[in-house]
Amino acid sequence: MLSPLDDYPIHQIAEPIRRVGTSDRNFYDRYYFNCMPLDPDEDLFLVTGMGQYPNLGVADAFAVVVHDGVHRVVRSSRALGLDRMDTTVGPFSVGVIQGLQELRFRLDGAETDTGAATTLEFDLTWTGAHHPIEEPRHRDRDAVGRIFLDACRMAQMGSWAGTVTVDDRTWEVTPDCWWGSRDRSWGIRPSGEPEPAGITAHLPGAGFNWLYVPVRFDDESVFVICQTRNDGSRVLEEAVRVWRTDQSEGIEHLGRPEYDLTWDADHRFVESAVVQAGKVRLDVRPRLPVHLGVGTGYGFDAEWRNGRYVADLVVQERQWDLRTEEGRAPMWGIVDSSAEVTMDGKVGHGLFEYMFL
């Protein structure tokens, strides 16, 4: 099972690169990006990603954009094959221009499985605002003690340049006006077709309460991450500040993160939040929420799941009209929202991600 990547001196185990260091079916390796305009009058938030699932033999990609009251998803899946350096999935492609600093993510126009043309396209180049940070290893077990999540992740704030087209409108994206966050994660998390629940269906769940807030300011970035069980115990927590100067970067650990959320009347969306870690207080105003799990493969709809084999190659587009009750009804699960954040009188922008199960 040799592949072109085996010609590079990067092996970690006594196997070809195509064979990962575990037989767990849920091993994955994924890109995640988001792209937001800083102009509060611009009604758009884009989230996109690509993943490989070596033990399932699948690669897939998605882009979800909320604009003008429509939740719009373009997604593609293919058989992985042998070449893990092939970071294309149908009309999606990721190119690493400079590792840890500059990448290009594209979604070209394509024909979908219905014969219609996709209504979302982009050609975007990412530039990191600082060196990525390595977040704490994320590990969790189910009710019988089996590890269902064991992941390594790096995270980074940055800016975008290029174009985004939705229907007939095209935005010129410039680094001074379009920011975002990204992460690269790999390891084990539920992927592909759902596994039988077995005895865990009859055992009480621990709960999965999640908050993730990466924010960029002019000369620094702050990353807050917190996963809590229903009994109040913490699975994962970190709060750090990354300082940027003309000469160097530094990381300051801020202490235990705490947060206070103000929900809307339906308890579906967070209207505002205060996130505190040591001497740092973030006052968060979410702007445009996106239900990341709907249509993208993150496990909240049966039709499409990350790592699930669909066909040797397929491209699809789905739309939900959020101005109708029918379109809003499927929206649940993890929420990614663009956000404006105030800290010590400074205004920053970033991601406000939450899920409380």
C-alpha positions in Angstrom: 0.0 0.0 0.0 2.8 2.4 -0.9 1.9 5.9 -1.9 3.9 9.0 -3.2 4.1 10.3 0.4 6.4 7.4 1.3 9.2 9.0 -0.7 9.4 11.7 2.0 11.2 11.0 5.3 8.2 11.6 7.5 7.3 8.1 8.8 6.2 7.7 12.4 5.6 3.9 12.6 7.0 0.9 10.8 4.2 1.0 8.1 3.7 2.9 4.8 2.2 6.3 5.4 -1.2 5.2 4.0 -1.6 2.9 7.1 -2.1 5.0 10.2 -0.9 4.0 13.6 -4.3 2.6 14.8 -6.9 0.2 13.4 -9.7 2.4 14.9 -12.2 3.0 12.0 -12.7 6.5 13.3 -9.3 7.9 12.6 -9.5 11.2 10.7 -7.3 14.1 9.5 -9.1 17.4 8.8 -8.9 21.0 7.8 -11.4 23.6 9.2 -11.6 27.3 8.2 -14.1 30.1 8.7 -14.2 33.4 6.8 -16.1 36.5 8.1 -16.3 40.2 6.9 -15.5 42.7 9.6 -18.2 45.1 8.3 -21.2 44.5 10.5 -23.5 45.4 7.6 -22.3 42.4 5.5 -24.7 39.5 6.0 -22.4 36.6 5.3 -20.5 33.9 7.3 -18.6 31.0 5.5 -17.3 27.8 7.1 -15.5 25.2 5.1 -13.4 22.1 5.6 -11.9 18.9 4.2 -11.2 15.6 5.8 -9.6 12.2 5.1 -10.6 9.0 6.8 -7.9 6.4 6.0 -9.5 3.4 7.7 -12.8 4.1 6.0 -11.3 4.8 2.6 -13.1 8.2 2.2 -12.2 11.8 1.7 -14.9 14.6 1.8 -15.2 18.3 1.9 -17.9 20.9 2.6 -18.7 24.6 2.6 -21.6 26.2 4.4 -22.6 29.8 4.0 -25.4 31.7 5.6 -26.4 34.8 3.6 -29.7 36.6 3.1 -31.6 34.1 5.3 -30.5 31.0 3.4 -28.4 28.1 4.9 -26.5 26.9 1.8 -24.2 23.8 1.7 -22.0 22.5 -1.1 -20.4 19.1 -0.3 -18.4 16.4 -2.0 -17.2 13.0 -1.2 -14.9 10.5 -3.0 -13.0 7.3 -2.5 -9.7 8.2 -0.8 -7.4 5.9 -2.8 -3.7 5.6 -2.0 -2.4 9.2 -2.3 -3.0 11.2 0.9 -1.2 14.1 -0.7 -4.2 14.5 -3.0 -6.0 17.3 -1.2 -8.8 17.6 -3.7 -12.4 16.4 -3.4 -14.4 17.0 -6.5 -14.5 20.8 -6.9 -12.8 21.5 -3.6 -9.0 21.8 -3.2 -6.6 22.8 -0.5 -3.0 23.9 -1.3 -0.3 24.4 1.3 1.7 27.4 0.0 3.8 27.8 3.2 3.3 25.3 6.0 1.7 26.8 9.2 1.3 30.2 7.5 -0.3 30.3 4.0 -2.9 28.0 2.4 -5.2 28.3 -0.5 -8.8 26.8 -0.3 -10.9 26.7 -3.5 -14.4 25.7 -4.4 -14.8 25.8 -8.1 -18.1 25.8 -9.9 -19.4 22.3 -10.6 -22.4 20.3 -11.6 -24.2 18.5 -8.8 -25.8 15.1 -8.7 -29.1 16.8 -9.7 -27.5 18.3 -12.8 -27.7 21.8 -11.5 -24.7 24.1 -11.1 -23.5 25.0 -7.6 -24.5 28.4 -6.4 -21.4 28.9 -4.2 -17.8 29.4 -5.3 -14.7 30.8 -3.7 -10.9 31.1 -4.2 -9.4 32.2 -0.9 -5.9 32.4 0.3 -5.3 32.2 4.1 -2.4 34.0 5.8 -1.8 33.4 9.5 -1.6 36.3 11.9 0.7 34.4 14.2 2.3 30.9 14.5 -0.4 28.3 15.2 -0.8 27.1 18.8 -1.1 23.4 19.8 -4.2 23.0 21.9 -4.3 20.4 24.7 -4.9 16.8 23.7 -8.6 16.2 23.5 -9.7 12.8 24.9 -13.1 11.6 26.1 -14.7 8.2 26.9 -18.2 6.9 26.5 -20.3 5.4 29.3 -18.5 2.0 29.2 -15.0 3.6 29.1 -14.2 3.3 25.4 -12.3 6.2 23.9 -14.5 7.9 21.3 -12.5 11.1 21.0 -8.7 11.4 21.0 -7.5 14.3 19.0 -4.6 16.6 18.5 -5.4 20.1 17.2 -3.6 23.2 16.2 -5.4 26.6 15.9 -4.6 29.9 14.3 -6.1 33.3 13.6 -5.6 34.9 10.2 -7.0 36.8 7.3 -8.2 36.1 3.8 -7.7 37.3 0.2 -9.6 36.3 -2.9 -13.2 36.1 -3.9 -16.5 34.6 -2.7 -19.5 34.2 -5.0 -23.0 33.4 -3.8 -25.6 33.2 -6.5 -25.0 36.3 -8.7 -23.1 38.4 -6.1 -19.3 38.3 -5.8 -17.3 39.8 -2.8 -13.8 40.9 -3.2 -12.0 39.6 -0.1 -9.1 41.6 1.3 -7.0 40.8 4.3 -7.8 44.1 6.1 -11.5 43.4 6.0 -11.9 39.6 6.1 -10.6 37.6 9.1 -11.2 34.2 10.4 -9.9 31.2 12.4 -8.7 27.8 11.3 -7.7 24.5 12.9 -6.1 21.3 11.8 -7.0 18.3 13.8 -6.3 14.6 13.6 -6.9 11.5 15.7 -10.1 9.7 16.6 -13.7 11.0 16.6 -17.0 9.4 15.5 -16.9 9.1 11.7 -18.7 7.3 8.9 -21.8 5.2 9.4 -23.1 5.2 13.0 -21.9 2.3 15.1 -24.4 0.3 17.1 -25.0 1.9 20.4 -25.1 -1.4 22.3 -25.3 -1.1 26.1 -24.5 2.6 26.0 -28.1 3.2 24.7 -29.3 2.1 28.2 -26.7 4.0 30.3 -26.9 7.7 31.3 -24.9 10.0 29.1 -22.3 12.3 30.6 -23.4 15.3 28.6 -21.3 17.3 26.1 -21.2 21.0 26.9 -18.8 22.8 24.6 -17.5 26.4 24.2 -14.8 27.5 21.9 -13.8 31.1 21.4 -10.8 32.1 19.3 -10.6 35.9 18.8 -8.2 38.1 17.0 -7.3 41.7 18.0 -4.9 44.0 16.2 -1.8 42.9 18.1 -2.8 39.8 19.9 -5.2 36.8 19.8 -7.0 34.9 22.6 -8.1 31.3 22.5 -10.6 29.8 25.0 -11.7 26.2 24.9 -13.9 24.4 27.5 -15.7 21.1 27.5 -17.8 20.3 30.6 -19.9 17.2 31.6 -23.4 17.6 33.1 -22.0 17.0 36.6 -19.7 20.1 36.2 -16.4 18.2 35.7 -14.1 19.4 33.0 -12.9 17.2 30.1 -10.9 20.0 28.4 -10.0 23.5 29.2 -7.5 26.1 28.2 -7.2 29.9 27.8 -4.2 31.5 26.2 -3.2 34.8 24.7 -0.8 35.0 21.8 1.1 38.3 21.6 2.4 39.5 18.3 5.2 42.1 17.8 7.3 43.0 14.9 10.1 40.8 16.2 8.5 37.8 17.9 5.5 36.1 19.4 4.8 34.9 22.9 2.1 32.8 24.6 0.6 33.7 28.0 -1.5 31.2 29.8 -4.5 33.0 31.4 -5.9 30.4 33.8 -9.1 28.5 34.2 -11.8 29.8 31.8 -15.4 30.6 33.1 -18.3 31.9 31.1 -21.8 33.3 31.5 -24.2 33.0 28.6 -27.4 35.0 27.8 -29.8 33.0 25.7 -32.7 34.1 23.5 -36.3 33.3 24.5 -36.3 29.9 22.8 -32.9 28.9 24.4 -31.6 28.2 20.9 -29.1 31.0 20.4 -26.7 32.8 22.6 -27.4 36.5 22.4 -24.4 37.6 24.4 -21.6 36.1 26.6 -19.0 37.0 29.1 -15.9 34.8 29.1 -13.4 35.3 31.9 -9.9 33.7 32.3 -7.7 35.3 35.0 -7.3 39.0 34.3 -8.8 38.7 30.8 -12.5 39.4 30.2 -14.1 38.9 26.8 -17.5 40.5 26.2 -18.9 38.6 23.2 -21.6 39.7 20.8 -22.5 36.9 18.4 -23.4 38.2 14.9 -24.4 35.6 12.4 -24.9 32.0 13.6 -24.4 29.0 11.4 -25.6 25.5 12.4 -22.4 23.7 11.5 -23.8 20.3 11.9 -26.7 20.7 9.3 -25.8 19.4 5.9 -22.0 19.4 6.4 -21.4 15.9 7.8 -20.8 16.7 11.4 -23.3 14.1 12.5 -26.6 15.9 12.9 -28.4 14.6 9.9 -28.7 11.1 8.6 -28.2 12.0 4.9 -24.6 13.0 5.1 -21.9 12.2 7.7 -18.2 12.9 7.7 -16.3 9.8 6.5 -19.5 8.0 5.3 -19.0 6.4 1.9 -21.5 7.8 -0.6 -19.9 7.1 -4.0 -16.5 7.1 -5.7 -17.2 10.8 -6.4 -20.3 12.9 -5.8 -21.1 16.6 -5.5 -24.2 17.9 -3.9 -25.9 21.2 -2.9 -28.6 21.6 -0.3 -30.4 24.8 0.9 -32.6 25.6 3.9 -34.6 28.8 3.9 -34.3 30.2 7.4 -37.1 32.6 6.8 -39.6 29.7 7.0 -40.5 27.4 9.9 -39.8 24.4 7.7 -36.3 25.7 7.0 -35.5 26.5 10.6 -36.9 23.2 12.0 -33.8 21.1 11.2 -31.4 23.6 12.7 -29.9 22.2 15.9 -26.7 21.0 17.4 -23.3 22.8 17.2 -23.5 26.5 16.4 -20.6 28.5 14.8 -21.2 32.2 15.0 -19.1 35.1 13.8 -18.6 37.5 16.7 -17.5 40.9 17.8 -15.5 40.8 21.0 -14.5 43.6 23.4 -11.5 43.2 25.7 -10.0 46.1 27.7 -11.7 48.6 25.4 -10.3 46.9 22.3 -12.5 45.4 19.7 -11.7 42.1 18.1 -13.4 39.5 15.8 -13.5 35.8 15.9 -15.5 32.6 16.2 -18.1 31.9 19.0 -18.8 28.2 18.9 -21.1 26.3 21.3 -23.0 23.1 21.8 -24.8 22.0 24.9 -26.1 18.4 24.9 
